[in-house]
Amino acid sequence: MSVNLAETKSDITVEEKLRSLFRLQQVDTQIDKIRIVRGELPLEVQDLEDELAGLQTRVSNLQEEIAQLENSINDKKNAIKDSLALIKKYEAQQGNVRNNREFDSINKEIEYQTLDIQLSEKRIKEFKAAIEAKNELIAQAQNTLNERASDLEHKKSELADIVAETEKDEQKLVEESQKAATKIEERLISAYKRIRSNAANGLAVVSIQRDACGGCFNKIPPQRQMDIRLRKKIIVCEYCGRILVDPEIAGEIAS
């Protein structure tokens, strides 16, 4: 199956494009290998940073909730003071009552304020218990946060060491990749990137190996192999969709 992935440029032949594509693939494969050496470290670092941010937000929210509970405790304490002041006032008034109805009315006010004090004291105990529970949660979160911060420091150090060893090589290869890509029109580069993203091993351009596709290893008919060796058009594997080049181009570029 031949696919016209892109129109040839006036100054660049299909053969030159195939060479550039294969060179681009080789460079990108080397970049992939460098990034594989780093493994999952960048993702692990990001996950730890996200977890730390979440824990810090949790601690901050708990601290705000504790502050609100402490304000509620102060409000209840002030309410108790107000109730005690009213009881004292009503008790003083009891000595000046003129009849039983006034006495009963004052007694009811005292009872009401006494009940209000008891309710406020109960609420204060509940608030204090909630504060204690939230402080325990903060302590647990803080311990986890400290552990994760230590893990993050270790992972960052490990990643920095690996990056320091490979970043110069990677930068050089990235520049080579960009240079190789400039020789190929955008539509062909887009096709290359699409094929690469769908391939488990990142190979979008492969050579014929033992009469088979170097990507999926399915046999290629002799006539198709001949068309590939002519280097007159872009041909892709009918099984995996990878761009195919003949072994001579692969050998020349590899050497």
Secondary structure, 3 states (H helix, E strand, C coil): CECCCCCCCCCCCHHHHHHHHHHHHHHHHHHHHHHHHHCCHHHHHHHHHHHHHHHHHHHHHHHHHHHHHHHHHHHHHHHHHHHHHHHHHHHHHHCCCCCHHHHHHHHHHHHHHHHHHHHHHHHHHHHHHHHHHHHHHHHHHHHHHHHHHHHHHHHHHHHHHHHHHHHHHHHHHHHHHHHHHCCCCHHHHHHHHHHHHHCCCCCCEEEEECCEECCCCCECCHHHHHHHHHCCCCEECCCCCCEEECHHHHHHHHC
